[in-house]
Amino acid sequence: MKIALAQQNYIIGDFDGNLSKIASAVSDATASGAELVIFSELSICGYPPLDLLERREFIETCILYTEKLTSMVDPGTGVLVGSPEFNPNKDGKMLFNSAFFLYEGKVQQVFRKTLLPTYDIFDEYRYFEPNREFNILHFKGKKLAVTICEDLWDEQPFENDFSRSRLYTTNPLKELMAFDPDLIINIAASPFAHRKMEIKQSIFKDKAAKHKLPVLYCNQVGAHTELIFEGGSMAIHSSGQIANKLPFFSEGILITDLDELVDSVPDSVEEIPDRIGCMAEALICGIRDYFGKMNFLTATLGLSGGVDSAVTLALAAEALGPENLHVLLLPSQYSSDHSVNDSVQMAENLRIKYNILPIEKLFNSFRETLFPLFENLPEDITEENIQARIRGTLLMALSNKFGNILLNTSNKSEAAVGYGTLYGDMSGGLSILGDVYKTDVYLLAHYLNKEKEVIPENIIDKAPSAELRPDQKDSDSLPLYEELDLILEAYIEKQLPLEKLVEMGYDFQLVSKIIRMVNQNEYKRYQTPPILRISSKAFGVGRRLPLVARY
């Protein structure tokens, strides 16, 4: 039996567009000999629909379009497609997260998700009732075990409690093994995280090897606001070797013969691309889809001569095209000549429209206006923030006048410790690097320069500085990024406490200071634009902490 995995990029709530895309893929796969075509989790409506799931008319539309699909595809081809389903029982949540099997012009069977994640960005138990009844799909003389995303992730440990061996008490695959299946299918909407690519791949390989069964994994691709899905759908041999897989960050159809997944072991295709390369692709995908799905056309940013704005500009140029960017250079009396010259060189390297708008006169005007209030008080962070807010105002003026969406260029290291100005450099419609630590920003810069110099080397080589006062360096206020980022990642992603970090060899006073800065600046991060998520614990929807707390 030939089975197709259709890896597609949906738009949440675009029922006509999603249906057309799904039907077209079924047609193409059928023409190539596929007898069963598999789509990702909640593919009818797009994932994650969030509180749209609380609207009855939204669910009714999902059901209507699932039924429409049955009349649009070859009745001789089986289709497995994801969609929400009303819970027919009086008790429990209103919905199930389901996979519908379509064949011979109607819905033949429905399979429901058992494990509903409620960690990180997931909150599925808010909407769905967990499945408690297990059944198997009989098709073309084969028995197929259908699972939905988390249902194959049941053996993962708690992220920050390794004394527990399992996250869930129910094992869906164990229940399905009682039916003696010939194949495991997993339809998913599993978001990208740059340090979890190997872990994700190993989960499916281990399941195949453990049960001596082939596994077919179909994942969504594309971005939905903060969330980026890499795709990476794959066919895994019963030995645990990956037989074939689709590329990351692009749509495609993979057709595999089930018999070949249990016969001779295939050549390995397990190579995972470079971590920084994947990160760059993910961010480009995130920018492109945010603009494309929102019908935004053009963007702007403040090009400062620093590595953050340079990397953001290079990524945006790749995602949107240089012709759709218009940047501003906003030097003050503290800006170095090379910062302006480097910025000009980069804009010209990419053939991007730019304007230079010095802010010294505006800054002096603010000083004069505030002088009666401040009198002879010494200048401090107040004046630094005024400069950042002047720049934010000018960038938003360009955005308002010409419709260019402002891209925020702050990195995760700065956001973590509050090294940014509200309504100044923290402004924007979308944060590109808010989940990228500064050390990785430099690695991204080198990656983007691998074929030719897009980012002037001087931008990468010079010491980082906000240039808001004479001879300012980031290291005046912060530890070296090489050390800071390791501590931040251990505290934020791995959620290790102060005591554990000190045991790892970090200075107690330094770690205490950094943790205090992270905790005290939650109120700033609460007001940032959406942040493209590329780690396992990004600021935003996946990290929810109280603003008012004494912990």
N, C-alpha and C positions, 0 to 999 in steps of 0.2 A: 504494500500500500504506500502510495506517495502522499506525503503530507507537506503542506506549505505553512511557513511562519511568515506572517505579514507584519513587518515592523513599520509603524506609521506614526505620523505627527499630527495629532488632532487639535482642534480648538474647542475649549470647553463651551458647551451650549450651542455650537454650530452644527445643528442636527443635519441640515441639508448637506453641508460640506463634508461632514464625517461620513454620512451614509454614502455619498457619491464616491468617496475615497475607498470605503470598505468594499462596495459593490464592484468597483473597478479592479481592486486587487483580487477579488474572487474570480472575476472574469479572466484576468491574466494568468492566475495560478491554474485555473481549470484548463485553459488553453495549453499550459505546459505539462498537463497530465496529472495535476494534483487531485486527489479524491477527498481530502479534508483540508480546509484552510482555517488557520488559527489566528485570532486577533488578541490584543492585549486587554488588560483589566479595564472595565468601564469604558470600552472603546466607543460605544454608541454616543455617550455624552462627553467623553474626555475626562481625564483624571488630573487633579482632584476637584470635584464640583463643589465641595465644602457645603455651605448652608443653602445652596440651591437645592440640595437634597431634602430640605424641609418644606419645599414648595410642591404641593400635590400636582399642580399642572406640569411641573418639570418632569416628575416621575411618569406621569401619564404620557408625556411626549416621548420619553425614552421607550416606553412600551410600544407606542404607536410606530416608532421608527424601527424598532426591532421587528415588528410584524411586517412593515414595509419591505425590509431587507429580504424576507422570505420570498416575496414575489419578484424581486429584482435579480436574483441569482439563479444559476442552473440548479433545478431541483435534484439533480443527480449528484451534486457536490455537497458534502457536509461542511457546515460552517460553525465554528465555535467563537462566539462573540460576547464581550462583557457588557453588562448593563445592570442598573439597579432594578430591584423587583419588590413589589409590595409583599409584606409578610401576611400570608393568609390567616395566620393564627390571631386570636384576640389578645393574647399576652405577648409581651416583648416589644422591641423597637418596631417602627413602622416598616422598615426595609430590610432586605437582604442584599448583599453584594454578590452578584450571581454571574454565572457563565451560561449562556443559552446555546443549546445545540440545535441548529436548524438543518432540516433535511426533508426532501420531498415536499417542499412548499409549506412547511409548518414547523413550529417549535416542538421538537420531539422529547427533549429532556432539559432539565435545569439543574445546575450544580452550584452550591452556595459556599461562600467563604466561611471557614471555621474560625481562624485566628485573626482577630481584629486588633491591629497594633494601636497603642495609645502612647507611644514614646516619640521623642523628637518632633518631626513635623506631622506625624500621624495622629489622628483622633477619630478613628473609624467607629469606635464603640459609641460615639456621640450620635451616629446615624443608623448603624446596622445592628441587627440581631445576629449572633453567631450561629452557624449551622451546627446541628446536632444529629443529623441523619446522613448516612453515607451510602452512596451508590456508585455504580460503575457505568461507563459508556460502552455499549456494545456496538461495534461498527465494522462492517466488512470482515466479519469473522474474528475480530480482535477485541480484546478488553482493554479499555483505556481509562487510566486513573486521572481524573481532572482535578487539579488544585489551582487555587488562586493566590498568587504572590506569597504572602506571609505563611501560607499553609505548608510551604517547604522550608521555612526558616525557624521551625519549632525548636531546634536544638541549640540555638544561639544562647550564650550566657548573658546575664545581666551586664550591661556596659560597665558598671562601677561596683559590681558585687560578684567577684569570681568564686565565692563560696557556693553559689547556686549554679547547678549544671544546666538548667533549662529555664527558659523564659516563660514557657507555657506548661500547663498540666495536661493538655490534650495533644495527641500526636495524630494529625489527620492522615498522614501517610501510613501509619501503622494500621489504622482502621481500614484503609483502602487495600492494604496488602492482603487482607482476609479474602478479597475477591480474586486473588491470583492474576493481577493485570499483566498485560504484555508491554505496556508503555506508560510512562508518567508524563503528564502534560502540566505545565505551569504557565498560566497567563498572568502578566504582572504589569505594575506601574511602579517600578523601582528606581528612585532618583539616584543621580550620580553623586559620588563622594570620592575624592581623588586618592584617599588612602584605603578604600574598601574594594577596589576593583578585583584584587586577588581573592579576597575573602568571599565576595559574591560568587565568583567563578568556582571556587572550591566547594561551596555549598552544593551546587548542582552536580559537580563531579563526584562528590562523596556520596550523594544520594544514589546516583547511578551505580557506583561500585558496590555500595552496601547491599542494594537490592538486586544487583545483577540485571538491571533493566535500563533500557535507553530512556533518556530524559529530553523532552523538547521544552525549551524556555522561550516565551515570546514576550518581549518587553516593549513598552512604549518608548518613543523617541521624541525629542523636542523639549521646549521650555514653556512653562506656565508661570509667569511672574517670577518668583524667586526660584522655583524648582526647575531643575534641568534633568532630563532623562536621557541617558546615553544610548539606549537601545541595547546593542550587544546580544541580541537574540541568538540562541545556539542550539545545535543538535549534539547530544552527548551519547557516545557509544555505551553499551551495557558494561564495558570494562571500566568506565570512568574517564576515558579519553574523549576530548572534544573532537567531533568529526567535522564540524563546519560551523561557522557563525557569521552573522551579518556585521558590517562595519559599525563603529560607534558614530553617533551624531548624524546619521543620515538614514533615510527611508530605504526599504528594500524588501524583497521577498526571497526567502530561502526554501527551496524544495528539497526534501530528503526522502529517501526510500527507507521505510521502516525495517525491511529485511537487512539492509546494509548496516544498520545500527546494532545488529546482534551477530553478524558474521565476523569476518576477519577484522582485527583492530586497525583503524585508519591511522594515517600519518598525523602527528600532533599538529594542531593549529592553535595552540594555547597562548601564544605570545600576546602579552598585554602591552600596548603602546607606552612610551615614556610618560611618566607621571605629569611632568610639566607640560608636555605636548597635549595630553588629555585635558589638563586644566585650561589651556589656551583654547582648545576646541570647544570646551564646555562654555566658557565665557562668551566666545563668539556666537555660539548657538543661542545663549541666553539673551544677548543684545539683539540679534537678528529676529528672534521670535517675539520678543517683547514689542519691538517696533512693528513688525509685520502683522501680528495678531491684534495690535491696538490701532492699526492704520496710521501710525506715526511715520513720518518720512525723513526728517532731518534732526540733527543733534548738535549740541554745542558743549564746550567745556572750557575751563580756564587752564591754559597751557603755561605752566609756571617755570619750566626749566628743570623740574624735579622728575624723578623716575616714575612716580605714581601717575601723574597726568600724562607722561609720555607713553607708558604702557597702556593706559586707558585709551588714548588716541589711536595707537596702533591697532588695538583690538577692534575699536569702533570702525576704523577705516576698512578693516577686513570684513566686518559684519554688514556695514551699511553702504560702503563705497565712499571714497574720498570726496566725491562731488556732493555728498549729502551732509558734509560737516562744515561748520563755520566756527572757528575757535577765536578766543580773545586772549591776548597777552596783556597782563595788567600789572606792570611793574610799579613799585614804589621807590622812594629814595633809598630803601635798604636792599633793593634787588641788585644783584651783581650784573655787570655787563654780559658775562658769559651765559647767565640764565636766559637773558633776552635773546642773545645770538644763537644759543643752542635751540631755543624754542622756534625761532625763525627758520633755522636749518631743518628742523624736523618737519615743520609744516610744509616747507618747500620740497623736502624729500618725498612727501606723500601727495604733494600738489593739492594741499588743503587750503581753503580760503582762511585768512587770518587778518585781524586788526590789532594794532597796539594802542591801548588806551591807558596812559599813565594815570595813577591815582593820587599822586602827591598833592595836587591842588585840592582835591576832594578831602583828603585826609587832613590837610591843614585847615580847611574850612570847618571840619568837625571839631578840631582842637580849639579854634577860635570861638565857636559857638558854645562849647562846653567850658571854656575858661572861667567864666563867672561862677560856675558850679564847682569845678575842680580846683580853682585858684592855683596855688603853688605846690599841689601834691605831685610827687614824682610819678613819671610815666611807668606803667606796669602792664600787666596782661590786658587791661582795659583798652589801651591804645593798639595793642596787637590785634585784639578782636575786632576793633573798629575797621582796621584794614581788611580783615577777612570778610566782614559784612559789606563793606563797600564793593568788594569784588563780587560777592554773591548778588548784590543788587544790580550791578551792571550785567552780569550773566543772565539774570532773570529778565532784565529789560530786553535783551536780545531775544530771549526765549519767547517772551510775550509778543514782541513786535513781529517776529518772523516765524513763530511756531516751532523753533528748534528746542527739542527736549534737552534739558540740562542733565548731563551725566556727572554723577558724583564720583570723585577720584580718591576718596579716603581709603586707606588700607585697614586690614583687621587689627594690626598692632596698635595703630592710632585709635581706632574705635574702641578697642578693649580698655585702654587706659585713659580715655577721654581727651586725647591730644587732638582736639578739633574744636571748631567754633560753631555753636548752634546758629542757624540762619546766616552762616558765612560759608566756610568750606564744607560744611556738612549738608548744604542744600543740594537739591537735585530731584529728578524724577525717577532715577534708577541708579543704585550703587553698584559699580562694576567690580571693585576690588575689596569691598567690605568684608569678604570672607577669605581674603588672601593675606597671609602674613607678609611683612616687609621683606624677609629673606627670600620668600617665594616670588615677590614682585621682581626682585633682581634676577632671579632665575628665568622668569617670564621674559624679561627684557633681553637677556642673552638668547633665549629661544626664538624670539621674534626677529632677532638680528642674524639668525643662522645662515640665511641665504644672501642677504645684503644688509647694509647698514640702514635700517629704518630709524632707529633711535640713535642719535649721536653718542659716541662712546663717552664723551665728557659728562653727559647726563648720568650715565651708569657709574662712572668712576668717582665722581665727586662726593664729598660727605653730605648726607641729607640735611636739609635746613628748610625751615618755614620762611626764612628771610623776612621776619617781622620786626627785627631790631638789629643793630649793628653786630656783624660777625656771629650771628646766631647759628647754633648747630643743634640738631635733635638730641645729640648726646649730652647737651647741657641739662636737659630735663629728664632724659630717659637713659636706662642702661643700653649698652650696645645691642642692636637688634638681634644679633646671633644668640645672645643669652636671653634677652627678653622673650623672643618668640618661643624658645623651648619651654620656658616657664609658663607662658600663656597657653600653649597647646596642652601642656600637662594639666593645667588648672581648668581650662574651658572644655576641650574635647574629651580628655580622659577623666575629668572631674576629680583629680587627686587633691587631697587636703594639704594644708600647709605642712603638717608634720611629715607627710610622705615625701614632699618636695625637698624638705631639709635633709631627710634620710638619703635622698638621691645626690646630695652634695652641694645643694644651693645654699647661699648665705641666708640665714634666718631673717635679718633685717631687710634684705633686698626682696625676698619672697613676700614678707609681710606687707611691704610698701606696694608691691605690684598687685597683690590680692585686694588691698584696700582701694587702690585706684580703679580696679575692675569693678568692684562692688559699688563704689560711690558714683560711678558714671553711668549706671543703668538708665537714669532719667534722660541722659543725652541720647543713648541708643534707641530709646523708645520713640524718639522723634525723627529718626533717620528715614530716608527713602527705602523702598524694597531693596534687599541685598541679594544679588545672585549667589545662590548656595552651591558651594563646591566641596564642602567638608561635611563631616558627620555631625557637627554641632555649630551651626551658623547663628549669628545674632539675627533676631527676628522671630518668625513664627515657630521655629523649632527650639527656642530657648526662652522659656517663660519664667521670669523671676519677679518678685514683688518690688515695686519702686520704693515703697516705704517699709523698711525692715531694719533690724539691728543685728543681723547675722553676717 
